[in-house]
Amino acid sequence: MKNKIIKYIKEFLLFIVVMIIFANIISFYKASDLNKLALDINYPYDKNKPILVHIWASWCPTCKMEASNIQSISRDYQVLTFIVKSGSDADIKKYMIENDFDFNTINDEDGFFAEKFNVSAYPTTLIYNKNQELVFSEVGYTSTLGLRLRMWYASL
């Protein structure tokens, strides 16, 4: 019995590792399709500090799981998010309040910014360093630790 449990645990862990590798390969592939544009938006932010740009949607299950990570990062770093095709300004304000989110969000009601960056999957995260150069692009879920490490690197 004990050997069967150990066998199942090993198989489960192997499955998790394979899924993580597979997810990262898909993320890398999707990120290669993004337009590597300079950050050219008319929004007040400190251009001498790194910034995390997050493109997401309130109807996206993965985005919902990652939103608390973005909230956490926004406490220590500049964050600007575009919420895509998720309703009116009032709808988004209500969503943000209901979920206790207060990070900077622009309503991308018609998908203009998502299209500008050639985003085809949500969430998509772009990290620009203090020189406004794109240093990381990620498609899909990213952990708080992963985001913090990327933002730390972008700060160097």
N, C-alpha and C positions, 0 to 999 in steps of 0.2 A: 504494500500500500504506500509506504513512504517513498519507494523508488518511483512509483507512478506519479506521485505529487511532484517530486523533483523533476521528473521528465516533462510534465505539463508546464511547470514554471519555466524551465529552460526553453521549451517551445514558444511559450508566450513572450518571453524576453527576446528571443530571436525574431519573432514576428514584429515586436515593437521596434527593434533596431532596423529591420528591413523597411518597415513603414516610414521611419524617420529618414532613412537614406532616400527612399523613393520620393517622399515629400520634398526633400531638399533638391533633388534632381529636377522635379517639376518646377519648383520655385526658381531655380537657376535658369531653366529654359524660358519660363514666362518673363522673368526679369530681363532677359536678353532682347525681348521685343519692345521694351519701354524706350520712349524717346529720351535720350540722355541730354535733355535741355538744361541750360543754366536756369537757375531759379529766377524767373522773371515774372513776378507777381506784384501787384500794387497793394501791399499789405505792410503795415508798420511792424517791423521786427529789426532786431539788432544785427546788422550785416557783418559784424565782426565776431559773431558767435555761430557755432553750428546750429542747424535747425533740422528737425525731423518733420517731414511732410508726409501726411498719412491720408490716403484716399480710400474711403470706405463707404458702406451703406448700412442703414439701420435694419434692412431686411435680410442682410447677409449673416448666416449663423456663425461663420468664422470671425467676422468682424465683431459680433457681439461678445465672443469669447475673448477677443484681444483688446477690447475697449478699456478694460481695467488696467491693462499694461500701459496703454497710451496715457491714461489718467495718471498713473504713477510716474511715468517719464516726464510728464508735463510739470510736475512739481519741481524738477531740477534742471530741465532743459527747455529750450524754445521748441514749441510744437505748434504746427498749423495743420489742421485737417480739413479735407473737403469731403462732405457727406453727399453722396451721389444719388440722385433720383429717389429721394427719401421723403418727399413731401414739401409742404410750404415752410416758410420760416417759423410759423407758429407750431407746426407739427414737430419740427426739429427742436425748437425750444422746449416743448413739452417732453420729448424723448430724453433730452439732456437732463432736465430737472428730475424726471422719474428715475433715472439711472445714476443720479448724483455725479454727473460729468460736468466739468467746467473748463475743459481744454478748449483752445481757440478753434472754432469751427466755421467754415464758410459753406453755405448751402449751394451745392453744385446741382441745382434743380434740373437743368437740362443736360448735364453731363459734359459741359464745355471743357472743364479742366481735366476730367478723366480722358476725354478724347485728345486733348493737347498733349498729354503724356503717353498716349497710346495704351491706356490701361484697359485690359480685357478681363481681369480677374480681381476680386476683392478679398481681403484688403491688399493694398499695395503701399509699401513704405519706401520713401526716398530720404536719404540722409545726406545733407550738404555740410561740408566742413566750413571753417571760419573764412575761407577764401571763396566761398560760394561754388565750390566744385562738388559734383556728385561723387560721393565716396562709397555709398552702399545703396543698393536697390533690392527690395525683398518683396516677393509676392506670396501671400499666404500668412499663416500665423507665425508670429515671432514672440518669444518669451520676453518677460521684463528684463531678465538678465542679459539676453541676447541684445535687446535694444540698448540697455545701459552700456554694455561693452562697445557697441558700435558708436554710440554718442561720445563715450570717453575717447575712443580712437579719433573721432572727427574733431575733438577738442584740441588734440596735440598740435 
